[in-house]
Amino acid sequence: MSNVWKKSGLGLGLAGFLVMSAWPWAMAAETGRAPMGHGRGSGGFIAGLDHSVGLTPEQRDAVHGLLAEQRRASQALREQTDVKIRAVLTPDQQKKFDAFLSQQKNNHAWKPATN
């Protein structure tokens, strides 16, 4: 295959990729909603679900409440597991574990979206 054909095919493939990756955002501009999976936290999930199934305001509120309940339960389970992990560690390891958890919380702390 000649270099011209290779370059043309690569260029067309790249152009197609760019068009397809921009399409969800173009649709979002029309609907005023973020593309599914492109939001922050449960808001992105709810927006995607709303886009897919068409939620009423009451359903959106109910789903939001269910997701908040899930986050609380998940946080409680995580804290219980941390206590159990600490129980199997030596005092020196516990100090390192506490530092590790602190670092994890800082790395995964909520950060406002930048525009």
Stockholm file with secondary structure:
# STOCKHOLM 1.0

chainA/1-115         MSNVWKKSGLGLGLAGFLVMSAWPWAMAAETGRAPMGHGRGSGGFIAGLDHSVGLTPEQRDAVHGLLAEQRRASQALREQTDVKIRAVLTPDQQKKFDAFLSQQKNNHAWKPATN
#=GR chainA/1-115 SS CCHHHHHHHHHHHHHHHHHHHHHHHHHHHHHTSCCTTCSSHHHHHHHHHHHHHCCCHHHHHHHHHHHHHHHHHHHHHHHHHHHHHHHTSCHHHHHHHHHHHHHHHHHTSCCCCCC
#=GC SS_cons         CCHHHHHHHHHHHHHHHHHHHHHHHHHHHHHTSCCTTCSSHHHHHHHHHHHHHCCCHHHHHHHHHHHHHHHHHHHHHHHHHHHHHHHTSCHHHHHHHHHHHHHHHHHTSCCCCCC
//
